[in-house]
Amino acid sequence: MIKYAITSPAFFKTRLQKKEYLKKVKANFVLFRDKESADYEIQAKDFLQLSRKLPIKKILHQDYKLAFKLRADGVHLTSKQFKDIKKAKRKGLFTIVSTHSILEIKKAKHLGADAVTFSPIFPTPNKGRPKGVIALKKAVRIPNIKVIALGGIIGKKEIKKIEKSFVFGFASIRFF
């Protein structure tokens, strides 16, 4: 099961904090996500430079053009960006899409996404009613799409619960 770390601007007030985070994080994928900074491109470039030699898949948030320009491994599109899946794939990017229903997972798969996050699985601040492990098990049964559990995964207790679903992996901010 892969581990997908999602960053928060709170982690990266300085370059040194970025470097320390990347040294410590034990993940297969890391999403650089920052919805607050006006200088996202500069911050993303710095993040990619710091992580270039690390054995992780480096993902940028929302902007497939920037991900391509900066040579990230992939892009994580929001649930409002289905129209960008094919564009991201044409640029050779590993493409993950945020989904919140079985219908959205099927749509992302049909449009060529490599993987989806399905959320929220467990209670998490400001993300609505949790889907739960039963819904996750249904999502995982959709063939030919990698499903990554997201939402409220903060410790080993939640990981043990989702492992039984044979999910491709889990994503989290707080776990990492």
N, C-alpha and C positions, 0 to 999 in steps of 0.2 A: 504494500500500500504506500503510495507516494505521499510526501508531506509538502504542502504548498503554503509557504509563509507569505502573508500579506502585510506590507509595511504600513505604517501610520506616520504622518508628519511629526508626531510627538517623538518618534525615535531619532529623528535626524535634524537636530538644531545645528549641528556642526558636522564637518567632514569626518572628524575623528569618531563621532557617534555612529556614522554610517559604517565606517571601517570596523569598529568594534562589533556592531550588530552582525555584519556579514561574516566575521570570524567565528562568532558564537552560534549563529543559526544553523540548525541541523535540519535542512530541508532539501528536497530535490528541485523544487521550483521556488523562485522568489518573485513576487509581484511588487514592483515599485509603484505605489499609489500615493498620490498627493493631490487632493482636491482643493487645497488651500493656497499653495504658493503661486505667485504670479510668474515665477521663473521655473516652471515645471521642466522645460527643455534643458536648462542648465543643470538642474538637480538630477534629472534622469541620466544625462550624459555622465555626470560625476558618479552616480550609482553604478552605471555600466562599466566605467573605467575601473572602479574599485573592485568590481566582481568579475571582471573579464577572465581571470585565471582560475576562478573557483568552479568546481564541477557541479554547477547548478544551472537550470534552465532559467534565463533572465527574461522576465515578462514586464511589459509596460502597460499601463492602464489607459484604456479608451482610444488612444491616438495611434491607429495602425500606420499612418504615414510617418510619424515620428519614430515608432518602433522600427520601421524599415530603414529610415534615414540613419538612425544611431546603431543599427545592426543588433538590435535585441533579438532574442530567440523567438519571441512571440508577443502577442497582445491579448489582453483580457478585455473583451467588449461588454458593455452593460446590456441589460435586457431591453433597452431601447435602441440598440445598434444592430439588429439583425440584418439590416440592409448593407452593413459593412463586412459581413462574414466573407463573402466571395472576393471582395477587394483585398482583404487581408490575406486570404489564401493565395491570390494571384501574386502577391508580393513574397510568398514563400514563408509566411509567418505561422508558427504554431498558434492556433486560434482557440481561445477559451471564451465561452459566453456565459454570462450570469443568467440563470433560469430559476423560475419559481413555480413551475407546473410541468406536468407530463407533456402537455401540448407544446410548451416552449422548448422542451428538450427535443421533441420530435422535429420541430421546425428548425432548430439549430443544426441537428444532424442532417436533415434534408438539404440545408444550405451549405454544408461542408465543414462545419466546425470540427475541430479535433477532440474537444472536450467541453464539458459544461460544469459550472458549479450549480448545485441544487441547494436552495436555501429558503428560509433557515430551518435547520434540522432540530436544533434545541433552542430554548429561549435565549434571546440576545437583544440588547438594547435597541429600541427603535426599528425593529425589523419585522414586526407583525407576529402573527400566531405561528408557532413552530409546526413544521410539516411532520416531524417525527420519523422514527426508524422504519415504520411500516411503509410510509410513502417513499422513503429512500430505497427500500428493497424493490418496490415497483419500478422506480426510476432506473435502477441498475439493470433490470431485465430488458430494457430497450437495447436491441443489438447494435453493434458497430458505433458506439459513442462512449467515450470515457466519462464517467460521472464522478465528480469530486464533491463530497459532502462539505457544507459550509454553514456556519451559524451556531454559536454557542459551544463550540468545541474548545474547551479551556483546559482539559486535563485527560489523564489516562482513563477515567471513568467513561467519558463520552466516546473515546476512541474504541474502547472495548465493545461498547454498544453498536458502533457502526461497522466494526470489523466483520461481524457475522453477515453483513449484507453483501459482501464481496465487492464493495465500492472500490473504484480505481485509486482513490486517495481522499485526503481531507485537507481543507484549507482553513486558516485561522489567522487572526491578528494576535489575540490574547494568549494563545498557546505558546507562541514563540517569543 
